[in-house]
């Protein structure tokens, strides 16, 4: 597992959970304010793509997670 894959998994999980908790039609609806977490995750992904600065990547590297290229670099996406 590489830093990039963990970031994608983390961001996707945050978006899905916050949508489930913030959407009225969801069986686990809590509050519409959870949709702000979805917006926050999207904003962070966008700024990371533009600036290259990603705090979770720094944390994962300090935890010893190996660097890696794209999730498709292994040829599994072909």
Secondary structure, DSSP 4 states (H G I P E B T S, - for coil): -BHHHHHHHHHHHHHHHHHHHH-TTSTT---GGGHHHHHHHHHHHHHHHHH---HHHHHHHHTTPBP---TTTTSTT-
